[in-house]
Amino acid sequence: MADLIGSIWWLVVSLGLLVTFHEFGHYWVARRCGVDVLRFSVGFGRPLWSRRNRAGTEFAIAAIPLGGYVKMLDEREGDVPVQRLTHAFNRQAVWRRIAIVAAGPAANLLLCVALLWAMFMIGRQDYAPLVG
C-alpha cells in the first residue's frame, strides 16, 4: 500500500513540474511580447493559494493538479478597455501569437533535455558504458 501511495505522490509531483514549466513557457513569452497575463494557474478548480504580482498577474495553485492555464487579456473573453487593446493577445501579430502558443511545448522540451543532461552527468548504474 505504501508503494501505491508513493507512486501516486510522485505522479502528482511529476505532472505538477511538467505543467508548471509548460505554462511558464507561455507566460514568459507572452510577457516578452507585451501581452497582459491575467492569471497563471497550476491546476484546475477552486484556487487553494493565490498571490498577485506588481504587473497584476494572479498566480494560483488550484485543487485539481492535472493541468493548468495562462489566462491572457483577450477581446474574445470579454470587454477590454481601449487603452489596453495593444496588450490583448488577439491584437498581436501572427508570429507573436505563434511564439506564445509554441512556448509551452518548447519549455517542456528544454526541461527534458536539462533533466537528461543532469542524469547522464550524475551517472546511473543501469546506463553504465559496458560492452558485452
N, C-alpha and C positions, 0 to 999 in steps of 0.2 A: 504494500500500500504506500509506503514511503517513497518507493521508486516512481510510482504513478504521480504522486503529488509533486515530486521533484521534477519529473518530466514536464508536467503541466506548467510549473513555475518557470522553467527555462524556455518553454514555448512562448509564454506571455512576455518574458524579458526580451527574447529574440525578435518577436513581432513588434514589440514596442520600439526597439532600437531601429529596426528597418523602417518602420512607419515614420519615426521621428526624423531620420536622415532624409527620407523621401520628401516629406513635407517641408523640411528645412531647405531643400534644394529649390522648391517652388517659391518659398518665402524670400530667400536670399536674392534670387534673380529678379523677382517681382519688385523688390525694394530698389535694386540697382537700376531697373528700367523706369522707375518713377511711379509705380503703381502703389496706391494706398492699400495696405493689407489691414482688414478689419479684425480678423481672428485667425490664430494659429492654434489648432486643436489636435491633440493626440487622443484618439478615442472618440466614440460617439455617445450621444445621450446627454444626460444632465452633467454639467461640469462639477467635478469634485474639488477642483482647485483652479483659480484663475487670478491673473495679475495683468495689469496694463502698463505698457512702456510709454516713454515720452512721445513717441510717434503716434500713439493712440491705438496700437495693436494690442488686442487682448490675447494673452497666452493662456491656454486651458488644458487641463488633463481631465478627461471625461470618464464616465463609468464603464463603458464597454470598450476594452482596449484592442479591438480588432481592425482598426483603421484610423484615419484622421483626415483632416482637411485644412486648407488655407482659404479663407473667405476674403476675396478682394472686392474693392469698390467696383461696381458694375451697374450700368444703367438697366440691364435686364433683370436685376434683382430688386430694383426699387428706384425711387427718385434720387437724383444726385444733384447737389447744389451746383449752380453754374460755375462758380469759381473753382470747383474741384473736378470738373469734367475732364481736364487734361490728365488727371491722375486715375481715371477709370480704366479698367482692363480692356473693355471693348473699344475704347478710343485709341488704343496703342497700334503702332504699325504691325503688320503681319509678322515680320521677322521677330519682333519683341514678344508677341503672343506665343509664337512657336518656341522661342527660347524659354519662356516661363513654363510652358507645358512640358517641354523636354527636360527641364532641370531636375525634376523628381527622379526619373529613371537614371539620369546621369549621376546623381548623388548616390543612388544605390550601387551603381557600377563602381564608382570611386571607393565607396565603403568596402565592397567586395575585394577589390584589388589591394586596398590597405590592409585588410584583415588577413588575406592570403600571404601578402608580403611579410607581415608580422609573424604569422605562423611558421613560415619557412625560415625566417631569421632566427627565431627562438629555437626551432627544431622540434621534431616529433619522432619518436622511436619507430612508429609504423611507416614512416616515409624515409627511412634510412637509405642512403645511396649504395645498396649492396647488389652485386650481380651474382646470379647463381643460386 
